[in-house]
Amino acid sequence: MDMPTNQNDAFADSIKSKLPGVQTSIFAVMSALALENNALNLAQGFPNFDCSDKLKLLVSQYMNMGLNQYAPMPGVPLLRQRIAEKIRRCYHTIVGPEVEITITTGATQGIFAAVSAFVSPGDEVIIFEPAYDCYAPSIVLNGGIPKPITLHPPGFEMDWDLLKKTISPKTRLLIINNPHNPCGKVMSASDMLQLQEILMGTKIILLSDEVYEHLVFDNAQHQSVLLYPDLYNRSIITFSFGKTFHNTGWKIGYCVAPKNLSAEIRKAHQFIVFSVNTPIQHALAEYLKDPKVYQGLGNFYEFKRNTLLNHMENSGFRPLPCGGSYFQLFDYSAFSNENDLAFARRLVEEAGVATIPVSAFCTDEYPHQLIRICFAKNDETLQQGANQLKQWAYSM
């Protein structure tokens, strides 16, 4: 029997969204527009080339060995051991694989588990915007209050004085992203030391999103929180195998944190996903035995950044500095004063290229005229995209 209309209306009215301001993600919107207009998709933040054949064979091998049931909740022990070895090799820091490393379903789930573990209703969480789009929703879903600090082009430098003023007795968590998506900003040793000094003596937990740790360019060194013991003691760091090994669809990452913080993260983790894909964990453990599989990534993506920049030369799109990640920002103010979403839509329709408006990474209005292009693409795609944008620019 159907419920009377007024009862249906009453039920519908009783449903209150916990994320009322969140719409379909800009990535889905731009990808759909690209498909609709048969456009080249440079908006998607993942490679259009495949991962290692060796790694794929290892996954198949472990599946065929029958390792297809639940893994231990914190992750396969050998994989955690390999990660600890990698951390020691890269950052000269010793972490305990049993109690300080937790395998997660991608870094995003690790971020959500960390926020869920430590943010209570009314807690304030400071983020730097533009920001990866999972930060603010994760905070809000846990009853927290995002407190954004805006980063401005061209250098997107951290305003440490403003951070000091933004910290309040309610500040529970501070989130940084290094290297930064979408800005390409790479934090310096000076940045990290200033951050360490600001947080000293507070009860604030630092959540450091370091999924692009190996994608650092121009002979710079990634300044991981793991290099700063006083900072690490209050920190949770998230990493991504998907970004490192070109297989974002596998959704495997990990959290590294001191024992007391890890214990709380695991409490949330076990009820969000419990455990992570078993054969892939075993495959990654074996693959990580050879450090060469990740040591050349900076040069690999620096070449792709330079390839895109060379193709875009004299296009009228002004590139901003990009010290890391696989995203390049361009200023389009030479062509238009319109907002970035309208401009990005126009590029899809008129130039046949999908990009991402940077305002999509902000909770507040972002007045700068910037679009993001992903250069984790094969050289053919980068050249084609640049040619189409230049042809459109010359026609203006």
C-alpha positions in Angstrom: 0.0 0.0 0.0 1.3 3.4 -0.9 1.9 6.0 1.8 -0.2 9.1 1.5 1.6 11.9 -0.2 1.8 14.1 2.9 3.5 11.2 4.8 6.0 10.9 1.9 6.6 14.6 2.0 7.1 14.5 5.8 9.6 11.7 5.4 11.5 13.5 2.7 11.6 16.7 4.7 13.0 14.8 7.7 16.2 13.8 5.8 18.9 16.4 6.6 22.1 16.2 4.6 25.3 16.2 6.7 27.0 17.7 3.6 24.4 20.1 2.2 26.9 22.2 0.2 28.6 19.2 -1.5 27.5 18.6 -5.1 28.8 16.2 -7.8 32.6 16.5 -7.8 34.1 18.8 -10.4 36.2 15.8 -11.6 33.0 13.9 -12.5 31.5 17.0 -14.0 34.5 17.8 -16.2 34.9 14.2 -17.3 31.3 14.0 -18.3 31.7 17.3 -20.3 34.8 15.9 -22.0 32.8 12.7 -23.0 29.9 14.8 -24.2 32.1 17.0 -26.3 34.5 14.3 -27.4 37.3 16.4 -25.7 40.7 15.4 -24.6 40.6 14.8 -20.8 43.5 16.5 -19.0 41.3 17.1 -16.0 41.6 13.6 -14.5 44.2 13.2 -11.8 45.6 9.9 -12.8 48.0 8.5 -15.5 46.7 7.4 -18.9 49.6 4.9 -19.1 49.7 1.5 -17.4 51.6 0.3 -14.3 54.5 -2.2 -14.3 53.9 -5.5 -16.0 56.0 -7.1 -13.3 53.8 -5.7 -10.6 50.6 -7.0 -12.3 52.2 -10.4 -12.7 53.0 -10.5 -9.0 49.4 -9.7 -8.1 48.2 -12.5 -10.3 50.8 -14.9 -8.8 49.6 -14.2 -5.3 46.0 -14.6 -6.3 46.8 -18.0 -7.8 48.6 -19.0 -4.6 45.3 -18.6 -2.8 46.0 -15.5 -0.8 42.5 -14.1 -1.4 41.1 -13.9 2.1 41.2 -11.0 4.7 44.6 -9.6 5.4 45.4 -8.6 9.0 43.6 -5.4 10.0 46.8 -3.2 10.1 48.1 -4.8 6.9 50.3 -7.7 5.7 53.3 -7.8 8.1 55.9 -8.1 5.3 54.5 -5.1 3.5 54.7 -3.0 6.6 58.3 -4.2 7.1 59.2 -3.2 3.5 57.6 0.2 4.1 59.7 0.7 7.3 62.8 -0.2 5.3 61.8 2.3 2.6 61.3 5.0 5.2 64.8 4.3 6.7 66.3 4.4 3.2 64.6 7.7 2.2 64.4 9.6 5.4 67.0 8.0 7.7 64.2 7.5 10.3 63.3 4.3 12.1 59.6 3.5 12.5 58.1 0.3 14.0 56.2 -1.7 11.3 54.1 -3.4 14.0 52.8 -0.3 15.7 53.5 2.7 13.5 52.4 1.7 10.0 48.8 0.9 8.9 47.8 -0.1 5.3 44.8 1.8 4.1 42.4 1.7 1.2 44.2 4.6 -0.5 45.5 7.7 1.2 42.0 9.2 1.2 40.7 6.5 3.5 43.7 7.0 5.7 42.9 10.7 5.9 39.3 10.0 6.8 40.3 7.4 9.5 42.7 10.0 11.0 40.1 12.7 11.0 37.5 10.4 12.4 39.8 9.2 15.2 40.7 12.7 16.5 38.1 15.3 15.5 35.0 15.7 17.7 32.0 18.0 17.3 33.1 21.6 17.6 36.8 20.9 17.1 38.5 23.3 14.6 40.7 21.9 11.8 43.0 24.3 9.9 43.5 23.5 6.2 45.4 25.4 3.5 43.3 26.2 0.4 43.2 25.4 -2.5 43.1 21.9 -0.8 42.5 18.3 -1.9 38.7 18.0 -1.9 38.3 15.3 0.7 39.7 17.4 3.6 36.7 19.7 4.4 34.0 17.0 4.0 35.9 14.6 6.2 36.1 17.3 8.9 32.4 18.3 8.6 31.2 14.6 8.7 32.9 14.3 12.0 31.3 17.4 13.4 34.5 19.5 13.0 34.8 23.0 11.7 37.2 23.7 8.8 39.3 26.8 9.2 40.8 27.6 5.8 43.9 29.7 5.2 44.2 30.8 1.5 47.3 30.3 -0.5 47.8 32.8 -3.2 49.6 32.6 -6.6 52.2 32.7 -8.0 54.2 31.1 -5.2 51.5 29.8 -2.8 53.7 30.6 0.1 52.6 29.6 3.6 51.6 32.6 5.7 53.0 31.5 9.0 51.9 34.6 10.8 48.3 34.0 9.7 48.6 30.4 10.9 49.5 31.6 14.4 46.5 34.0 14.4 44.2 31.2 13.2 45.1 28.7 15.9 42.7 28.8 18.8 42.0 26.8 21.9 39.6 24.7 19.7 42.2 23.8 17.1 42.6 20.0 17.2 44.2 19.3 13.8 46.2 21.0 11.1 46.4 19.4 7.6 49.2 20.1 5.1 49.7 18.6 1.6 53.3 18.4 0.5 53.9 18.3 -2.5 50.7 20.2 -3.0 47.7 19.3 -5.1 46.7 21.4 -7.1 49.3 24.1 -6.6 52.5 22.1 -7.1 54.0 23.9 -4.1 56.9 22.0 -2.3 57.6 22.9 1.3 61.2 23.9 2.1 63.2 22.9 5.2 62.6 26.5 6.4 58.9 25.9 6.1 59.1 22.7 8.1 61.2 24.3 10.9 58.8 27.2 11.2 55.8 24.8 11.3 57.6 22.7 14.0 58.2 25.8 16.1 54.6 27.1 15.8 53.2 23.7 16.9 55.7 23.2 19.8 53.9 23.4 23.1 50.4 23.0 21.6 48.1 20.0 21.6 47.5 20.2 17.9 47.9 17.0 15.8 49.5 17.4 12.3 48.1 15.4 9.4 50.6 15.5 6.5 49.3 14.3 3.1 52.5 13.2 1.3 51.1 11.1 -1.5 53.4 12.8 -4.1 56.5 12.3 -1.9 58.6 11.0 -4.9 57.3 13.6 -7.4 59.7 16.4 -6.5 61.5 18.3 -9.2 64.5 20.5 -9.9 67.0 18.7 -7.6 64.9 19.5 -4.5 64.5 17.0 -1.6 61.1 16.1 -0.3 60.8 17.5 3.2 58.8 14.8 4.8 57.6 15.2 8.4 59.6 12.0 9.0 62.8 14.1 8.7 61.7 16.2 11.8 61.5 14.1 15.0 59.8 16.8 17.1 57.2 17.2 14.4 56.7 13.5 13.8 55.9 12.9 17.5 52.6 14.8 16.9 51.9 13.7 13.3 50.1 11.3 11.0 51.5 11.0 7.5 49.5 9.5 4.6 51.1 8.0 1.5 49.8 6.4 -1.7 51.1 3.4 -3.7 48.6 4.4 -6.5 50.4 7.7 -7.1 53.8 6.1 -6.9 53.2 3.1 -9.1 50.7 4.5 -11.6 47.8 2.4 -10.5 45.4 4.7 -8.7 42.5 2.3 -9.2 44.0 -0.3 -6.9 43.3 2.1 -4.0 46.1 1.2 -1.6 48.0 3.6 0.7 49.3 3.7 4.2 49.4 5.8 7.4 52.6 6.3 9.4 52.2 7.7 12.9 53.7 7.2 16.4 52.3 4.3 18.4 49.8 6.3 20.4 48.3 8.0 17.4 48.4 4.8 15.2 46.4 2.9 17.9 43.5 5.5 17.6 43.6 5.5 13.8 43.3 1.7 13.7 40.2 1.9 15.9 38.5 3.9 13.2 40.2 2.0 10.3 38.9 -1.4 11.4 35.3 -0.2 11.2 35.6 1.7 8.0 37.2 -1.0 5.8 38.8 -3.5 8.3 41.5 -4.6 5.9 42.9 -4.0 2.5 43.3 -6.1 -0.7 45.4 -9.1 0.3 47.1 -10.3 -3.0 48.0 -6.7 -3.9 49.7 -6.2 -0.5 51.8 -9.3 -1.0 52.7 -8.2 -4.5 53.7 -4.7 -3.3 55.9 -6.2 -0.5 57.9 -8.1 -3.1 58.0 -5.2 -5.6 59.4 -2.9 -2.9 62.5 -5.0 -2.4 64.1 -3.0 -5.3 64.3 0.7 -4.5 64.8 1.5 -8.1 61.1 1.1 -8.7 60.4 4.5 -7.0 63.8 6.3 -7.0 63.5 7.6 -10.6 60.0 9.0 -10.3 61.0 12.6 -9.8 63.0 12.7 -13.0 60.2 10.8 -14.9 57.5 13.3 -14.0 59.8 16.4 -14.2 60.4 15.4 -17.8 56.6 15.2 -18.3 56.2 18.7 -16.7 58.8 20.1 -19.0 57.3 18.4 -22.0 53.9 20.1 -21.3 55.6 23.5 -20.6 57.6 23.3 -23.9 54.5 22.5 -25.9 52.5 25.3 -24.2 55.2 27.9 -24.8 53.8 31.1 -26.5 50.3 29.9 -26.0 49.2 32.9 -23.9 48.5 30.5 -20.9 51.0 31.6 -18.2 52.4 28.6 -16.3 52.9 29.0 -12.5 55.8 27.4 -10.7 55.4 23.7 -10.1 57.9 22.0 -7.8 56.2 18.7 -7.4 53.0 16.5 -7.9 51.8 15.8 -11.4 49.7 18.9 -11.9 50.5 22.2 -13.6 48.6 25.4 -13.1 48.1 28.0 -15.8 46.8 31.6 -15.5 44.3 32.3 -18.3 43.8 36.0 -17.5 45.2 37.0 -20.9 42.1 35.6 -22.5 39.2 36.2 -20.1 38.0 37.8 -16.9 35.3 35.1 -16.4 35.4 32.8 -13.4 37.4 29.6 -13.7 34.5 27.2 -13.9 32.9 29.1 -16.8 36.3 29.3 -18.5 37.0 25.6 -18.0 33.5 24.7 -19.5 34.3 27.0 -22.5 37.6 25.2 -23.1 35.9 21.9 -23.2 33.4 23.1 -25.8 35.6 25.4 -27.9 39.1 23.9 -27.5 38.1 20.3 -27.0 40.3 20.0 -23.8 39.0 19.3 -20.3 40.9 21.0 -17.4 40.0 21.6 -13.7 39.1 25.1 -12.3 41.2 25.7 -9.2 38.2 27.2 -7.3 36.9 23.6 -7.0 39.5 23.1 -4.3 38.2 26.0 -2.1 35.4 26.4 0.3 35.4 30.1 0.0 35.4 32.2 -3.3 38.8 32.0 -5.0 39.3 35.1 -7.2 42.3 33.9 -9.2 42.0 32.9 -12.9 43.6 29.5 -12.8 43.1 26.1 -14.3 44.8 22.8 -13.5 46.2 20.4 -16.1 47.3 16.9 -15.2 50.6 16.0 -17.0 50.6 12.3 -15.9 49.8 11.5 -19.5 51.8 10.0 -22.4 53.7 12.4 -24.6 51.3 12.1 -27.5 48.4 13.2 -25.3 50.4 16.1 -23.8 51.3 17.4 -27.3 47.8 17.0 -28.6 46.3 18.8 -25.6 48.8 21.7 -25.9 48.2 22.0 -29.7 44.5 22.2 -29.3 44.8 24.9 -26.6 47.2 26.9 -28.7 45.0 26.7 -31.8 42.1 27.9 -29.6 44.3 30.7 -28.2 45.4 31.8 -31.7 41.8 32.0 -32.8 40.9 34.4 -30.0 
